[in-house]
Amino acid sequence: MSFTRATRLDQLPPYLFIEIDKKKREAIQAGKDVIDFGVGDPDRPTPKFIIDRMAEAIYDPENHPYALGSGMPSFRRTAAEFLDRRFGVKVDPDSEVLALIGTKEGLGHLPLAVLNPGEVALVPSPGYPVYESSTIFAGGIPHVMPLTESRGFLPDLDEISIDVLDKTRLMFINYPNNPTAAVAGLDFYEKCVALAKKHDFIICSDSAYTELYFDEQDRPHSILEVPGAKDVAIEMHSLSKTYNMTGWRVAFAAGHADILAALGKIKGNMDSGIFNAIQHAGIAALQGTDRPEILGIRKLYRERRDLLVSGLREAGFQVEPPRATFYVWSRCPQGYDSMACATKILEEAAIVAIPGIGFGKPGDAYVRFALTVEQERISEATRRLAGLSW
């Protein structure tokens, strides 16, 4: 028989990194010394105090069966304590916290729980591609909210038409933002909550990077700090980037109990939870947010940020130092779109950066560099970039 894939896959936007991936492999096969700023994956190991907790828990037979349900009560309590300690947000760990197999899983399943076919999800662009793809898989209609530099990469909520808002069921927001590294203030969150209440939709705030900030005055906020936010919103927190735990797949959602219950019902039919030993490691991580090891991770990224931003500016790129995340979002040199820029620096300098068009059309004038490269390699990369002619 001949195979025909599901038509829903044809609705997905094209994967625009294929050509860059191909050229990267060709460069490596040709023996070039490739410096890869592409993948947002920490290059340092998970801190030892987290691994030690996992090592202890993995030998306990009580952690070996299925990890069904909304997460271990102790993990959910620790998540609630983290929100209270960090943001002054109080949630009920029994009904307002849900363990996730990473925020990507939660974001992917959420539209299945809250969207009916034909309903609209407001999606930031440039943005994490999962917002759009998960909406499409649920039969929803993504409506792009452009993020522009002139507005600090915040969407213009006033420009969304009433017709769209009346059909909207879900809004995705993400601050600190991937890929732009923008940070949102409480006033923005207040406006989002007011709009959601007026037009009867819910908000999912993807807060994967709230602990990767560089200055105390830039400490990111939680949307749940807004009075009444739990009436319309949930927030997803990842342990991946803060604690160098991308491969562990552990996160949590908090907020509106009924939204979390709906998401939990989808998950109950689709997965079997997080291995309990990993949840024990997650407890150690969340309890250790202020430990020197975690503060050192932020310090390392700040040093890398300063080195890369300085080098990019010397090489002719227009770039502002990010206030959070481990991404540098740089405007392409004049006359280049993101694919042309990324291709040139890969072919002529053996440097991988992500073209902004891969995050949506509003990102086409930018490239993204991930700060997951050692400082001596950053210095070498900026030396190569400085030798390019634009």
Secondary structure, DSSP 8 states (H G I E B T S, - for coil): ------GGGGGS---TTHHHHHHHHHHHHTT---EE------SS---HHHHHHHHHHHT-GGGSS---SS--HHHHHHHHHHHHHHH-----TTTSEEEESSHHHHHHHHHHHH--TT-EEEEEES--THHHHHHHHTT-EEEEEE--GGGTT---GGGS-HHHHHHEEEEEEESS-TTT-----HHHHHHHHHHHHHHT-EEEEE-TTTT-BSSGGG----GGGSTTGGGTEEEEEESTTTTT-GGG--EEEEE-HHHHHHHHHHHHHH-----HHHHHHHHHHHHTTTSHHHHHHHHHHHHHHHHHHHHHHHTT-EE---SBSSEEEEE--TT--HHHHHHHHHHHH-EE-EEGGGG-GGGTTEEEEES-S-HHHHHHHHHHHHT---
